[in-house]
Amino acid sequence: MTDKPTSTAGSDTDLHWMQHALALADRAQREFDEIPVGAVLVGADGALLGEGWNLNIASHDPSAHAEIVAMREAGKQLGNHRLIGSTLYVTLEPCAMCAMALVHARVARLVFAAGDPKTGACGSVFDLVGDPRHNHRVEVVSGLLAQQASLRLTNYFRAKRGRPLLTPDDL
């Protein structure tokens, strides 16, 4: 973990978009039996640029993480690989692949719900988005609606293993 400042406070706008990302995570699980991760990319003007959910299992594509799907959609909409001034909302801390895509796309801000103590690359295991050696750094807000996101992920894997599901009181 670095000394890069992060925040757990979220504005009403942040809460709105994270709730949208959580709904996409539910869709990933319900419709595709994917790990429930959802992502929403919003422009500096507040307009929705792209959204996605994990599709790597269904599409047989190891790069089809929710973040990448949302950024691909936004890039097509904008006609540009640079997503300058945008904010990505995602229900799980991005992995190294997704973190570096954020840096390369010049995403301004990342808001994520649950931290990932195994492969998180935005402050948990690594901090790729804040590494001073890169020519771009991403502002990070972490922990927004983390319990809701964590419960979805935990219960997804518990169901796969035939274990009883948890409630919010269990976390």
C-alpha distance (Angstrom), angle and dihedral (degrees) to the residues before:
residue distance angle dihedral
M1 . . .
T2 3.77 . .
D3 3.76 132.1 .
K4 3.82 90.4 -110.1
P5 3.80 107.9 132.6
T6 3.76 117.0 -108.2
S7 3.75 129.3 173.3
T8 3.78 136.0 -150.9
A9 3.80 94.1 -161.9
G10 3.76 115.6 104.6
S11 3.77 132.5 -167.9
D12 3.79 122.5 -131.8
T13 3.80 86.9 -98.5
D14 3.80 91.0 53.5
L15 3.80 90.9 49.0
H16 3.81 91.6 49.4
W17 3.80 94.3 52.4
M18 3.82 94.2 41.8
Q19 3.80 89.8 53.1
H20 3.81 87.2 51.9
A21 3.82 89.6 51.1
L22 3.82 90.1 50.3
A23 3.82 89.6 52.7
L24 3.81 88.4 52.8
A25 3.80 89.5 50.1
D26 3.81 88.5 54.2
R27 3.80 89.0 50.5
A28 3.81 91.3 51.8
Q29 3.78 90.6 56.6
R30 3.80 98.2 37.7
E31 3.80 99.4 45.0
F32 3.80 103.5 26.8
D33 3.83 105.8 20.8
E34 3.80 87.0 -124.1
I35 3.77 127.1 148.1
P36 3.84 102.4 -81.6
V37 3.78 103.9 -107.3
G38 3.80 122.0 135.9
A39 3.79 131.7 -175.9
V40 3.80 136.1 -168.4
L41 3.80 126.3 -169.9
V42 3.80 116.0 -155.6
G43 3.80 126.3 -171.4
A44 3.78 125.7 -126.4
D45 3.81 87.3 -99.9
G46 3.82 91.2 57.4
A47 3.81 95.0 -107.0
L48 3.79 121.1 138.2
L49 3.81 108.1 -109.2
G50 3.78 101.4 173.1
E51 3.76 144.1 -16.7
G52 3.75 136.0 -167.3
W53 3.73 148.9 157.0
N54 3.76 133.5 -148.0
L55 3.80 110.5 -63.6
N56 3.79 101.1 158.3
I57 3.81 94.4 110.4
A58 3.81 96.5 43.2
S59 3.79 94.6 42.8
H60 3.83 96.3 38.3
D61 3.81 87.2 -127.1
P62 3.80 118.6 130.2
S63 3.81 90.2 -160.3
A64 3.83 95.7 55.0
H65 3.79 95.4 101.4
A66 3.81 116.7 149.2
E67 3.81 92.2 -104.5
I68 3.80 93.8 51.6
V69 3.81 92.4 46.1
A70 3.84 90.3 52.1
M71 3.82 93.2 46.2
R72 3.81 92.4 48.0
E73 3.81 90.1 52.4
A74 3.81 91.2 47.9
G75 3.79 92.9 48.2
K76 3.79 90.9 52.7
Q77 3.80 91.5 47.5
L78 3.81 92.4 49.3
G79 3.79 96.1 37.3
N80 3.79 88.3 -130.6
H81 3.79 137.9 96.0
R82 3.80 89.8 -144.4
L83 3.79 113.8 85.2
I84 3.79 96.1 -171.3
G85 3.79 117.2 -179.1
S86 3.80 93.7 10.6
T87 3.80 130.0 132.9
L88 3.79 123.0 -142.7
Y89 3.80 117.8 -151.8
V90 3.80 114.1 -164.3
T91 3.78 133.0 168.2
L92 3.82 95.4 -137.0
E93 3.78 130.2 40.9
P94 3.81 108.1 -96.4
C95 3.79 121.2 -104.7
A96 3.81 122.7 -127.7
M97 3.81 93.5 -86.8
C98 3.80 93.0 51.5
A99 3.81 93.9 40.9
M100 3.79 91.8 55.5
A101 3.81 90.9 46.1
L102 3.82 87.1 56.3
V103 3.80 90.2 52.4
H104 3.81 93.9 46.3
A105 3.83 91.7 47.3
R106 3.83 90.7 49.5
V107 3.81 93.5 -125.8
A108 3.80 105.9 -179.0
R109 3.77 101.0 -150.9
L110 3.79 139.9 20.0
V111 3.80 123.9 -160.8
F112 3.79 114.3 -174.7
A113 3.77 133.0 176.0
A114 3.81 113.6 -154.6
G115 3.78 122.1 31.1
D116 3.79 117.5 -131.4
P117 3.82 111.0 -136.0
K118 3.82 92.2 -172.9
T119 3.81 105.7 46.3
G120 3.81 106.7 0.4
A121 3.79 111.5 140.6
C122 3.81 100.7 -177.8
G123 3.78 100.1 71.9
S124 3.82 108.8 -43.0
V125 3.81 106.6 77.4
F126 3.81 98.4 -6.9
D127 3.78 134.0 7.0
L128 3.77 103.2 -145.5
V129 3.82 95.7 152.0
G130 3.80 91.9 57.4
D131 3.78 99.8 40.2
P132 3.82 107.4 130.5
R133 3.82 91.1 -144.2
H134 3.82 90.3 72.0
N135 3.78 120.8 85.2
H136 3.82 90.0 -129.8
R137 3.77 132.5 41.5
V138 3.78 127.5 -165.1
E139 3.80 123.8 -137.2
V140 3.81 108.4 -124.9
V141 3.79 131.0 -150.6
S142 3.79 111.8 -177.7
G143 3.77 137.1 -172.0
L144 3.80 100.4 30.4
L145 3.84 106.4 153.9
A146 3.79 87.6 -13.2
Q147 3.81 95.2 154.7
Q148 3.81 92.7 55.7
A149 3.79 92.0 48.5
S150 3.81 93.2 44.6
L151 3.79 92.1 50.6
R152 3.82 91.4 53.5
L153 3.79 92.0 50.2
T154 3.80 95.0 44.1
N155 3.79 92.9 48.5
Y156 3.81 92.4 46.7
F157 3.80 90.4 58.8
R158 3.82 94.0 38.9
A159 3.83 89.5 54.4
K160 3.83 90.4 49.4
R161 3.80 88.7 53.9
G162 3.82 94.5 44.5
R163 3.78 93.4 -113.6
P164 3.81 124.8 140.6
L165 3.78 116.2 -90.7
L166 3.79 121.6 -111.0
T167 3.79 128.8 -127.4
P168 3.81 125.9 -140.4
D169 3.81 88.3 -98.4
D170 3.81 89.8 61.1
L171 3.81 93.8 61.8
